[in-house]
Amino acid sequence: MLNLIRNLFKVLFLLHQRVESAISTLVGKFMLWVMKVDYGKNLNFFGLIHVRCSKQSTVIIGSNTTFRSKSTSNLIGIDRPCIISSHQNGTLKIGNNCGFSGTVIGCFKEIIIEDNVRCGANTLITDSDWHSDDPRSGAPRPIHIETNVWLGVNVSVLKGVHIGENSVIGAGSVVTKSIPANVIAAGNPCRIIKSIDL
């Protein structure tokens, strides 16, 4: 009898998760459509994403990409929903098969995220200092994250950074300078720790 109750609970729990994800995905795609974002097939949303795009900006999201905004949708813990914002004449391009968990992407100039990029919980990617009216702020500078990069939990990628393919950025890192391909890098500021043999 106990096994029957456990199995019934598991089935109901999985059904609840699928229904919740289906609703989040419909709402997420609708928000992208309202903001005139071009997107591919098989996007998945767990929880509600926030999207803000200026009329002059361009945002493109590839196929098979997942956005996790619900706090329990990534068991390492998500502190906030995914947020995509593109300002002024910014261009944001996200490739295929990418994953974002509580990730904030703020684009003022250009952010290119290639295929198979994984962003751990609560990552930040921004090409600007945000306060353009403050004389202490510099101009936005492009960000380019190549194929198969993995950003660990709580990583911040700041303006002007280029991260080469297959590289791994360790948890809590602040990336202020470009990182080459095929390395593990970590720290604040982020530095190369070792090469990866692929």
C-alpha positions, 0 to 999 in steps of 0.5 A: 500500500505504501509503495502504491501511495509513493508511486501515485505521488511521483506520478502526480508530481511529474504531471504537475511539473510538466503542466507548469512547464508547458504553461511557462513555455507558452507564456515565455514564447508569447513574451518573446513574440510581443517583444519581436524576438526571433526564436527557433524551435523547442524552447523550454521555460521553467518559470516566467522569464522577463524580457525587455527589448528596445524597438531598435534592438535585435534579439535572436534565440536559437533552437533547443534552448532552455530558460530556468527561472523557477527557484527549484528548477535547478537544484543548485538553487536559483535566486532570480528569474532569467532576464533578457534586456536589449537596449538602444541599438543592441544586438543579442544572438543566442545559439542552439542548445543553450541553457540558462538558470536565473541568468541575466543578460543585458545588451547595449551593444553586442552580445554573441553566445554561440551553440551549446553554452551552459550558464549555471545558476545566477549568472550575469552577462552584460556589455555595459556599465549600465549608468551611461549618464554617469561620467565614471561609466565607460562605453559598452563593449561587445561580448563573445562567448564561443561554442561549448563554454560552461559558466559556473554558478554566480559567474559575471561576464563583463563588457569587452570579454571574449571567451574561447570555445570549450572553456570552463569558468569556475563558480563565482568568477568575475570575468573582466578580460578575455579567456582563450579556448580550452582552459579552466579559469576562475577567480575575481578577477578571473585567471587561467588555472589550467588547459583542457586536453580534448 
